[in-house]
Structure formats: C-alpha cells, structure tokens
Amino acid sequence: MSKSSVAVIDYGMGNLHSVASALEKVGDGVKVMVTDCPETILSADRVIFPGVGAIRDCMAELKSRGLDEVIQEVAAQKPLLGICLGMQALLENSEENGGVECLDVLPGAVKFFGSDLRDSTGGRLKVPHMGWNNVVQAIEHPLWAGIPDASRFYFVHSYYVDAPEFVAGSCDYGVQVHAALACENVFAVQFHPEKSGDMGLRLLSNFLNWDRPAAFFPVTD
C-alpha cells in the first residue's frame, strides 16, 4: 500500500464493525481507525464515511460533533468514500424527514421511492430496496478496477440518489438509481461494499490503493 491509514468516521450511525473488518481483511498493513476525533480523521491518508438510518439524525450527529465541517474539509483534499447514508449526506438535500439540508459536497438530491413503486412490467416493488442488484458502470474509474460491469452489490435503502452530474454507476429499481458517484477525490456508493462479497471487498481494496483524483471519462462501447 502506498498509504498506511484509513479513518472510518464514527458518529453513532453505521455498521462500523463490518466496515472495519472488511478493510482489515483487504488492507494488509493498513492502520484502520474507527473514530469521531476530527484531528485523527484529518490526519488519515484516506477516509470512509459510512452510515445507516435517518438523514435528520445523521446531520444532527455530525453537527453536534463538529464532523460536518471535517467531512467537507476531507472532501477537498484526500480520498473519501461515502457508503449508503454517508453517500446521501454528501448531497445537497434529502426528501427524508420532511426535507433535510445535507453537506452539499456533491450536487444532487435524495428522493423517496414512493408508496406505489412498480417495475417495467407493472409489478409492485417493495420499499425499502433491500437485496442484490446489478450496478452498471457509467465511467472508467480506479475503484472499478477488476470489477466486471453489471456486478451485483447489496442494497438497503428507502430513498435513492438523483445526482446526474457525476454518475459512476447506476441500477434499476422502478427508477434509475444513481448507485455510485465520482468527483475528483470523492467516490460514493449507495450499496454496502462490506456486505457485497468479493466485488465489495475488491472495491474497498481499490479504495485503499487509490491515490489521485481520476479524470471523468464516460464508458464507451
């Protein structure tokens, strides 16, 4: 590894043990720090921003711990991976909880699937979207290295990301879900790589080896 430390942000919301365990499995020699200490987060070579639960609680916890500004600072200077609720919090706003302003690191919004979600044949789809789905890659990116296009990843979410400016991957669940976003040194995914088997572990391994911002190149046929 060219860098030796990764901070997993602990703000009281997220499956931190699973994320840390997955990182330790793929990151030989990498120091994994689960922490809410701003100084520790800012000193790490890479940062992961996970999360599960409601966006209102997420933003309240971040602000109460002073981590909202820390994440914005990290996003401006070093590799940052947002996972699930962590991805959603990086956007401008969310429809959840009556409407919540988020961190505004990436342009886009979080929207509700709706109470009558249907597939292309008219069949009813359950909300939350829970289970495996194929992610179609929209750009070439170092975090997709060794991951075949349309690989399956594990999702659990009732709200979906609509952020067309920086789509790195998408899936279909009644609507087009922007399942991965990429902008300079920020990468964010709606799915849980730590629960997504070999492909999820490969993505985490790629993140631990990712040093520089990637150019935004759409995938071509």
C-alpha angles and dihedrals in degrees: 000000000000091000127040112206140055126183120211107203112235113199096149097269121089146059091269097162092058093047093047092046092051091049092050090050095055101027106075106194094001117132109230114202121188102197150143093202110119093209092052092047093049092048094053120101091227135014133210120201108196130170150161130192135041124348094224091058091043094055092044092053093046092051095044090055095041090243097126091075091040091057091048089051092048091049090057097053119019143029110293126183118195117199126198107309087014089060092049092049090058091065130083100259146341133221090218120110092016093305128322131198111231135196097287094218092132128028114250145072140252115234137189117251089224134236096272105044115170136187125229091277094050095258118147116255122207122240123243096053097231126173141027125338136169117254115209112208115233099184141023108255137161091243090061092055110132092004113115117229114265092024115164123252133179119255135188114173143119095198126054136208121250105187109135097172098073107022114161096170140357142193135195124245106151086304131035107273116204093223098176133027130191131189122159107301095354123091122173134183133192092206127073110252090186088062097039103086122228096345092052091049089049091054091051090048090050090052091053089054096044113110110159139040113268126228113247105247119168114226111254130202 
